[in-house]
Amino acid sequence: SCVICLTNSFCKQVAFLQKLTLVLALATLVSAFGSSFQYGYNVAVVNSPALHMQRFYARVYESRNASLTDSSLTLLWSLTVSMYPLGGFFGSLMVAPLVNNLGRKGTLLFNNIFSIGPAVMMGVSEMVGSFEIIIVARFIVGICAGLSSNVVPMYLGELAPKNLRGAIGIVPQLFITVGILTAQVFGVRSILGNAESWPIMLALTGGPAVIELLLLPFFPESPRYMLIQKGDENNARKALRRLRGWEEVDEELLEMRLEEQSERAEGQLSVLRLFTFPSLRWQLLSIIFMNMGQQLSGVNAVYYYADSIFGSAGVKENDVQYVTVGTGSVNVLMTFVAVFMVEASGRKLLLLIGFGICCAACLLLTAALSLQESLHWMPYVSIACVIIYVIGHAIGPSPIPTVITTEIFRQSSRPAAFLVAGSVHWLCNFTVGLVFPFLEKGLGAYSFIIFAFICLVTLIYIWVVIPETKNTTFLEISKLFAKRNKVEIVLEAEDCELKVRGVRDHGEDLIMTF
């Protein structure tokens, strides 16, 4: 067995400040474009052609000798929108078993089944005269998004050295925003957002999946997965050498072997065990709070129903599509900026600033929408509020939670943690997609006060609980949470055994070896 002594001098040696190699950069781009891009594209793809699709729904419905009321059409459209995040929820439930058995890269390759199939279904929906095909396809492509939104950050977080982990961890979110913007551009009426071309627009989601199927096999599997979960040190070493661009990877392998000791002691954590593990209590609560705050802060209400929101704000019908594209462009730009900010300013500060901006923007938007009839210039204020909101969400709440989820859990608990985080993420996304049209009709402008309150509560939680995790190893982050979890992490220099000491509720000593 490997004996690892974590002395101060060794800790300095393993502060491997490494460069971004071509292999790591290309693996990041291929996986993010092939998977994360699709997530963003399908969030926004039904926004611009919504009117044409709803007319298709009504035409098909009435051709079956039945009249379609406005409330029934609203329900059908809400189902079309919300089936996507519902599929995402079920996709999240598949994360842990798939990544543990197929690996991170293997899961991403397998996941493309859930993209190519629905792309064909949506492409032929008008031809076969069935809106039900679209609803089912939205559910299936949601499964693809549920898997990719969790597996891509996990895969890239395990490929990246610690000094690049935050920046590379934001790249999936960057491609999500690029996917949203691409759908918004394609949705312009003169391109694909018209009565003739919307099925093509829906079908284009399969393109990135085909590219990923062709290119991703040439890149390495996660070295951590191969070493810790498969015990394949030889291939883990080869993968690290390709990713780092040099031969000397022993220091990084040593840090992984310390985690491997924990795998032998505690095994792979199931979701049930994750909820009962004392040393992970606050980490689990944190990912639940962050993902609830991220999704219930209203971001997907903005993307799913952007045209409707801008129309309510008084923007002229023909100008709405261009305002929507402008908002998507700002989203991409600010997420790109966050890639470079996250290692300099840290994760926690970006989250606090982001949620603070979102809270203020929601309150201002409420006021602007309430006063738009009495003041002719209020539509411009409403647009500014939405743009400010998008900026705030793009620099913190959108990209950072998956980065932190990767960092605050170790190899044994990471798959189960992503399953929980993804389930919360997609359930909240589903709730917003389904409820917001009715909420908007019932509360009007004041619906955004609810989002402002959620942003404020999440901000307070992050301020009190979440530690800064930039440029630290996974085991060092475990020590940051130890005090709040009422456990003690001890590094014993003689046998280099990492222990977590705590007290069970019934008073017995609890010692867990890592």
Salt bridges, closest charged atoms under 4 A:
GLU126 OE2 - ARG59 NH2 3.82
GLU132 OE2 - ARG64 NH1 2.58
GLU158 OE2 - ARG104 NH2 2.94
GLU158 OE2 - ARG414 NH1 2.86
GLU233 OE2 - ARG237 NH2 3.12
GLU233 OE2 - ARG257 NH2 2.54
GLU247 OE1 - ARG241 NE 3.33
ASP250 OD1 - ARG237 NH1 2.58
GLU252 OE2 - ARG244 NH2 2.65
GLU255 OE1 - ARG224 NH2 2.49
GLU259 OE2 - ARG224 NH1 2.35
GLU266 OE2 - ARG410 NH2 3.23
GLU343 OE1 - ARG347 NH1 3.16
GLU407 OE2 - ARG165 NE 3.14
GLU407 OE2 - ARG347 NH2 2.47
GLU492 OE2 - LYS499 NZ 3.92
GLU492 OE2 - ARG501 NH2 3.50
GLU497 OE1 - LYS499 NZ 3.20
GLU508 OE2 - HIS506 ND1 3.76
